């Protein structure tokens, strides 16, 4: 049956479909990887003189011809997915070759090894490169805007000054660490070729070193065996990878949230580039909605609950049960959505516009109140017995009288002896709080430099 793509049920198939991800995690890709495991088995058998090189060539040719559609058709007849795959291979080889297809294997040897190989490839060849591209864009922004002063915000309120580059460099560091974790976890995915209960019962009939035979099979696929398996490979390596992908998606969602809030009409410090024909609202022509950042946040909300399913699938009774057979098939969407987030955010951040005038206006919005922290600290350092309370009262007065904090402080007779002791640079902070940025610029540049070197 030919299905219209818009008859698909999952948005990952018709709205967020990605060609790169599909090469590894689609159903067609899954079939190719399972066929690769079956072929690896026959090659390992041939190396041990169990079958001839001619058999390997036959099986290789057969595997190149097997399609997902015919496997599904055969599964519909016999009601078993892996045996259906085996039957499709066997139907295309000679009687001499038939006995060696799937010899000593159980279904999960094929499934778990195929999954380990394709998840490793999808992570290393699609997800990591997408994350690195986003990371490089953030590094460039952190470098470029290292000295662009911005008011820092805590609890949604103005705090003390930072720089926009410093704010972005926080995400450079966080995402960089997550990328490194993902890169380290992908090679830890393990396959298995240990038979029906993991004790090498079948392969021990033929080989004195069944564990080495397992290594030989999996070596053909570029993966290593689990230290110990039951009928299934241990769930933890993939679970750890999925957890870190979820963490990376949370970092991206946090970045998206910050950029979205900075685009609010009343803030307006950054802007997402709009295309000439782009429409923000079906009824309000003036709207320029931050759709890419909102979309990223929405995809994160899709990813996060799925990790619970993966944790629940960690449990398998005795040597194996089938309670993860349906749920585990959905894992690929986690990676697919994470790739979509990374690519979308990279497009948006690479075109982000920073409005330095709005940054300046917002910094001065409270007429110098953000100098309250340095004023209090300097007064305390100069011996004022209750500097925090004194400055708190000054801020209340400044707000009530709508006057700059500096003006109120300089007019306060009790503070005069302490202010007189301040250095010229300290006094400048009261009149120009944008000077009070600590080492934000230095930190932004150093962080960008460090991660730029790692991902050069």
N, C-alpha and C positions, 0 to 999 in steps of 0.2 A: 504494500500500500504506500502510495506517495502522499506524504503529509505536508500541507502548507505550513511554513515555518510559524505563521501566526496562529496556528492551531496548537502550538506548544503551550504547556502549562507553566513552565518555569521561566521567569524573566531572564535568567541566565542564557536561555536558548534563543530568545528573540529580541531582547533589548540590550543585554550586557554580554552577548556572545563575543568571544575574542578568539581570533584565528590561532594566535600563538598558544593559548591555553588549550584549545581544542586538539592541537597536535599531540598532546600528552594525556588529557583527561576526558576526552569525549569517549563515547562507546566504541567508535571505530578504533580509536587509539588503544583502548583497553583490549580489544580483540588482537591488535597487532602485538601488544606486549605479551599477552598470554601465548600467542603463537611463537613469540621469540623465546619464551621459557621452554615450550615443548621442543623447539629446535635445539636449544642449548642442551637439553637432556640427551637428545640423540647424538649430538656432537661429543658429549662427554662419554657416552657409551662407546662410540667409535674409537675414541682415544684409548679405551681399555680393551679394544678388540672384541667387544660384544657384538658389534655389527660392522658392516663394511662402509668405506667411504661412499660407495654408490648409494647406500641407504640414506646417508646424510643428504646427498644431492637430491634424492627423491623427496625427502621430507621438506627440504628447503624450498623446492619448487612448489610443493603442495601448499606450504604455508603462505607463499606469495599469492596463491590463487583464492584462498579461503576468504570469504566476506562475512561481515557481521550479519548481514541479512540472512545468509544461508544457515549460519549458526543459530540464529533465533528461530528460523523455520524448523530446524532439527530439534531444538529445545522444546518447541511446541509439541513435537511428536513424542519425545521421550521424557520430558519434564526434568531435565538436569542440564544446567548450563555448561559445565566443563566437559562432561561426557559428550555433549553435543558438539563442542569444539573438536574433541578427539575424533569423533565419528567423521566430521567433515575433512579432517586431515587424512584419516585412514581411507576414505572413499577415493582419494586422489593418488594413492601410492600402490605399489605392487604387494602381492601376498608376502613376498620376502621382507618387505619393509614394515608391514602392518604390526608385527609383534613388538616392535621397538618404540612405537608411538605411545607415550605416556607410561612406559615401563618403569616400575617401582614407585611411580608418583601417586599421590593423592590429590584431590582437587585443590586443597589449600596450598600445597606446594606450588602449584601453578598460580593461584590467585594472589597469595601473599608475596611471592617473588615478583610477579608482574606489577603489583601495586607499589612495592618498594622501589622498583626500577623507574616506573613512570612518575611517581611522586618526587623522587630524587631529581629526575630530569626536568620536570615542570618547575620545581623550585629553583634549581640552578640556572636553567636556561631562559625562564620567563619571569618568575616572581622577583628573584634577586636583581636581574638587570633593570626591571621596572622601578624597583625601590632605589637602586643606585642612581638612576636618572633623576628621580625626584630629589634625592640627597644632593646631587651635584647642583641642581637648580637652587636649593636652599643655601648651599655653601656660597654660591655666587651672590645671592641676595645679602647674606650675612656679611660678606666682604664689602659689598657695595654700600650698604647702609650701616656700617659699623659705627659711624659717627653721627648718624641722623637721630637727633634727640627726640624722645617720645616720653610721654608721661607713663609711668608704670601703674598698673592697676591691680589691686587686691580686693576681693569681695565685690568686684564691679565698681570700686571707688578709686579715685585718684590716690596714688601712694607717693612714691618719689620717682624722679626721672631715671630713665634708662635710655637705651638707643634701640631703634627698630631692628638694627642688625643683631644686637644682643638678644632680643626677643626671639628672632628667627634662629639664632645659633643654638638656643636651647633645644630646638627641634632637630637641628643638625646632629647634636650630640645624642639625643635620645634615639632618633631613627638610625643613626650610624651603629649604635650598640645593638639594636635589634637586628639590623642587617647582618652584623657579624655573628650573632647568635643563630640566625636562620642558616647562614652559610655553614656553620659548624654542625648544625643538627641534620641537615640534608644527607650528608654522607653516612650518618649513623643509622639510616633506615636499613633494615635487614630483611633478607628473604629467608626461605627455608626449603630444604629438600630432605626432610626427615621422616616422611611417611605419615601414616594414618593417625598415629598418636605421638609422633615426635621421637620415637625410640629407634628409628632406622630399621624397623622390622623387615621391610621388603628389600631394601638395598643390602642388608646384611646377608641375604640369601646368596648374593653374588660377589660381594666385596669384603675383604678383611678390614678395609679402612673406609667405611661408609661416610664418615665425616669429611674425609678428603674428597670423596666423590661429590658430596654436597658442595664443597668449595669449588670443585671443578665446574659443576653445572652453573653455579651462581657467578663464577668468575667470567663466564661467557657474557654475562649481563652487566658486568661492572659493579656488582654489589657483593656484599659479604653475608655469610649466614648468621643467624641469631646464635647467641651462646647456647641457648637451650629453647626448644619449642615443645608445644603439645601438638595437636593437629594444626594449630595456628601459630604463627609467629607472635611473640609478645607484642602487646598493643602499645607499650610505652614509647618507643622511638617516634612513631607517627603522632602519638598524642602530644609529646613534647613539641614536635614541629608545629602542629596545629595550634598549640597554646601560644607559641612565639609569634606565629602569623597573626593570631588574634591580638596579641600585644602590639604588634606593628600597626595593625589596623586602628587600634585605640590611639596610638601616637598620631597617626594621620588624621583621625577624627578630631583630636584635640587641636591640631593645627588648623583644620578646616573651620572649627568653631571660632577660634580666635580671629581668623581672617574674615569670617562672616560677620562677627560682631563689630569689627573695625570698619565695616562697610555700612553700618547703620547710618541713616540719614543724619542723625544728630551727632555722629562721630566723624564719619567720612574720611578717615585717615588713609585708607587704601581703597582701590577700586579694581574690580575684575573687568578686564577688557571685554567689550561687547562687539560682536560683528555688526557690519553695516545694516544687515536685514534682520538682526536678532530682535525678538519681541520678548518683553519682560512680563507682560500681563495681557490677558485677552480683553480687558476692559479699561485698564489705566495705561495709556500710551507712554507716560513718563517713567514707568517702572524699569529699573535695571537690577533685577534680582540676582543674588549671588548663587546661582543655581549649581555651579560645580562644587562649591563648598558644601552646600546643603545636600547635594547628592552623595558626597563622600560620607557625611555624617549618617545619612540614611543607610548606606551600605554597611557601615560599621554596626548599626543596630541589627542588621541582618546576620552579620558574622558572629557577633558575641554569643547569642543563645546557642549557636550550633556547637560550641565547644562543650556544652553540657552533654549533648548527645555523644560526642566522642569519649567523654569521661565515663558515661554510662556503658559504652561499648567496651570499656576496659575489662569488664567482668565477663568471663566465659566459663561456664560450669565444667568442672573436671577437665577432660582433654579438649572439649569443644562443644558449644551449642550453636544454634543458628539465629540467636536473637539479635545479631548485628547485621544480618545478611541484607536487609533493606536499608537500614540507617547508614551503614558504612558507604553505601553507594552515593550518598549526598555530600561526602566530604569534599569532593572536587569543587563544589560551589564556593567553599570558603576561600580557596586559593583564587578562583576566578573573580570573586568580588574584591579580594585584596588587590589583585592586578588592576582591576578597573579603577579602584580608588587611587592607586599610585599613578596610573597614567592620566587620570582626570585631574588630579591635584597638580601633577607636573605641568600639564597644559595651562592650568589656571595660574599657578605661581610663576611660571616663566613669563607671563604677560601682566603680572600685578603692577599697578601704578601706585606709587607712594606720594601722597599729597603733603608736602613739607609745610605748606602754609596752614593746613588744618592741624597738623601736628603741633605747630607753634601756638595756634589759637587755643587748642585744647590744653596745652601745657600751662598756659596763662589763665585758664578759665576761672580758677579759684583765687585769682589776684594774689599769688604768692603764698598761698596756704601750704603748698607742698614744701616750703622751706621750714615748716614747723619742726621736722625731725632734726635737721642740722642745727637749727637754732637751739633746741632743747639740749642736744648733746654738747654743743659748744659751751652753753651756759653751765651745764653740769661739770664739764672739764675745768671751767674757770672758778668752780667752787660754789655755785648757786645751790643752796640747800634743798630746794624743791623745784627744780627747773621744769620738770614735766608738767606739773600742775600750773606753774606760772605761764608756760607757753600755751597750755590748753585754754586757759582763760583769755589769753591774747587772741587766740583763733576765734573764740566765741565773740569777742568784741569786734574783731575785724569783719566777721560775717554780719553782725548786727549793724555795723556802721557802713558796710560796703566799702571798706578801705583796704589797701594793701597791708599784708602782715608786717612788712618792713616798716611802714609808716607808723603803725601801732607800736611796734617794738621800740623804735627809736624815740618815741614820745613817752615811753614808760620810765619814770624816774628811778624806780627800783632796779631796772636793768642797766641803767646808764653806766655804772661802774664796771660791769662785766663786759658790755659792748665796747667800752673804751679800751679794754685789754685785747680785743680781737685783732687778728692780723688783717691786713688789707684784703688778702684772698678770702679770708673767712667772711668779711663784711660783704664782699662781692656776691657771695652765695645768697645773701638775703635779698639783694636787689635783682639777682639773675639766677634763679634756682636751676636753670638748665645747665649750670656749671657743676651741679651736684649729681654727677652720674657715676661716681666711683670709678671702677675700671671696666665699665660696661663695654666701651669701645675696644679696649685691649683684649678683653675676654672674648668678644665676638670674633675678632681677627684671629686670635690664637686657636679658638675652636674650629673656625673655618679652615685654617691652615692645616691643623692636625688631620681632619677628616678628608680634606682635599688630597693630601698625600696618600692616605689609605686607599682612596678610590680613584687614583690617577689612572 
